């Protein structure tokens, strides 16, 4: 009974978290028309922007706790289905360390290529923007769906953070999936001594989900500024394709590797492979 409660609780938190994120993204677009952004409305919209991030991080917490509850149920049930195998394989100290390291390292790398972590050695934030070090603010208006409210933080004269909601959601999602893929891949490799490939491809494609123009910036180093700009514009059109390729692959590959683990375990004693 307790396991069933844990399962239902996990599912409800997962659904609630994802629905909440979708709703706050859609609702906030109501405040993105500059016509309505009057001096009288500025303070109210600023408070709404703060509330947006409070709800966003609360939703993240609900999702991660829901995943934890669901994983706990699968581990305790000790089933032979693929989800149970995945849960069992990542439910040990070694796997948690691999996941945490991968999640953090990939998250930092994603921040760099997506423009969340900004480094501009040629620009002095104090001189150009009148910034105070350390300081930050929430810009409540105006932008497309998912791109506002934006958080700007000045860490040094040349290093800062530019947190965009959609980038943050994608970063958390892709980093989590890459962490799971790496954890399962290490476990599968330990068992079969055979390297994986598809998960790596998905992770690489996922690097450019939040900011496809970063690929153009990368190529501009070798091609030249003008060509880089043209390439960046072209890559923006491919953003949906990058998302379509990377996330489904990162979702699917753990099942492929779990199936391989199940096939290699003749006695189906998955717990013995920790």
Buried (B, 14 or more C-beta within 10 A) or exposed (E): EEEEEBBEBBBEBBEBBBEBBEEBBEEBBEBBEEEEBEEEBEEEBBEBBEEBBEBBEBBBEBBBBBBEBBBBBBBBBEBEEBBBBBBBBBBBEEBEEBBEEBBEBBBEBBBBBBBBBBEEEEBEBBEEEEBEEEEBEBBBBBBEEBBBBBBBBBBEBBBBBBBBBBBBBBBBBBBBBBBBBBBBBBBBEEBBEEEBEBBBBBBEBBBBBBBBBBBBBBBBEEBEEEEBBBBBEEBBEBBEEBBEBBBEBBBBBBBBBBEBBBEEBEEEEBEEBE
